[in-house]
């Protein structure tokens, strides 16, 4: 599989940071964690470091956690 990213180490670092933010949001379910994930993903997209498939994953997590919160899952900002 050939990478479409010119700077593979930078891309892998980006994936690590976004992945950590995804996990944080899925675990904590706070508005702060969501905002951080959105901001990091937006910056990565602008920098060309997230491909279409990776953007879909982030979007799916944002949508899924938001949908679960509509059905009584509580949010706690600590």
Secondary structure, DSSP 8 states (H G I E B T S, - for coil): -----S-HHHHHHHHHHHHHHHHHHHHH--HHHHHHHHHHHHHHHHTT-S-HHHHHHHHHHHHHHHHHHHTT------
